[in-house]
Amino acid sequence: MGPVTQTLTRLPAMVPPAAELPARTDALRAQVREFLAAERAAGAWTPRSDVWLSGWDEDFSRRLAARGWLGMTIPTAYGGHGASPLDRYVVTEELLAAGAPVAAHWVADRQIGPSLLRFGTEEQRRRFLPGIAAGEVYFGIGMSEPDSGSDLASVRSRATKVDGGWSLSGTKVWTSGGHRAHAFFALVRTSPPEEGKRHAGLSQLIVDLHAPGVTVRPIPLLTGAHHFNEVVFDEVFVPDEMVLGEVGAGWAQVTGELAFERSGPERFLSTFPLLQALVGELAGADLGVAGRRELGSLVARLWSLRRMSLAVAGSLASGQAPELAAAVVKDLGTRFENEIIDAARLLVTVPPDPGADSGFARLLADAVLHAPGFTLRGGTNEVLRGIVARGLGLR
């Protein structure tokens, strides 16, 4: 048996069985759809591609929170709703499929809340979780650095122990929403790595993005839009009570956190509004065998990715952190998103100047301009394949 065949044979064992959504979620899904339809009818927002990165709307986040659709998995003792990750999955799926503006609360709700519940102190939970559930506290992620990319073991930002806390210096890049967020989790080096253990000596700090010594600089997109940022620390004081989890355990904590970041429906639904518009554009058209095959393949793969993502959500609901399965979902999902763009450009001719079109042409333009980031954020596909290979014992 060759290495490729061996890999394909072992892949199913990495992804847990697909979770079945409870019957109660049918009513929840109907409520979310009704809410979104009313929002769109009122002109509150216009569907866009890649809204979990670019659709920052704090009023919308607060309206979701008022309906109990933020902080769903946070216990009621901390201001949440004590719901299952599968309930949250349904809400998330509907928001993304509708192209709703979810960026403001996205990181906080998706991974900061679960990480605080898993690793945070009681003080940290009570300080941040109620605001996350209310749609009033926003977080970023401080992992990537210049010249490090997805190789998180090579981070250079360093925190030195001082009286009462840590003095942090260094730089983080690609921090989505860092110019608007209140804080972020920063992966930093608190001690030198051990021989042969590059991931040792890393810790996570909760950094106030408005603290003295923090500078946030924009990294504009090709469109001129401002979503990404460079965050520079110049001897920023981080008190001891803002260490997340254990000093030196940062790598293990981040690995568990990435299961939340990499496996959600956002990894294959960023361009779903474009796919939906594409189907509408092609309604009644004579696509021929090749065109029908292309469109059918996209829909079939969407369903398969959804089942895989639901499987990871089910594992998270049972308290597991399936990092390898999440890496598979992220790799396959982000490639799928780009293939939707390719199909849309192949199957539909867009006029050179579509004017103020608010439908297919705009969704396609959004997706094309955001596409370079699909396979980068959350770890490049090359890094993810390395993770999968190691998990299969091939490295």
Protein Blocks (a to p, Z undefined) as FASTA:
>chain_A
ZZklmmmmmmmmmpccdddddfklmmmmmmmmmmmmmmmmnopaccdehklmmmccfklm
mmmmmnopghklpcfklopnopafklmmmmmmmmmmnopafklmmmmmmmmmmmmmmmmc
fklmmmmmmmmmnopaccdddfbdehklmmlklpcbdcdddehiacdedddehiehklmm
mbdcddddfbdcdehiakgoiacddddfkbghiacdddddfkopafbccdddehiacdfk
lcghjehilmmmmmmmmmmmmmmmklmmmmmmmmmmmmmmmgoiaebjmlmmmmmmmmmm
mmmmmmmmmmmmmmmmnopacfklmmmmmmmmmmmmmmmmmmmmmmpccdfblojafblm
mmmmmmmmmmmmmmmggpafklmmmmmmmmnopZZ
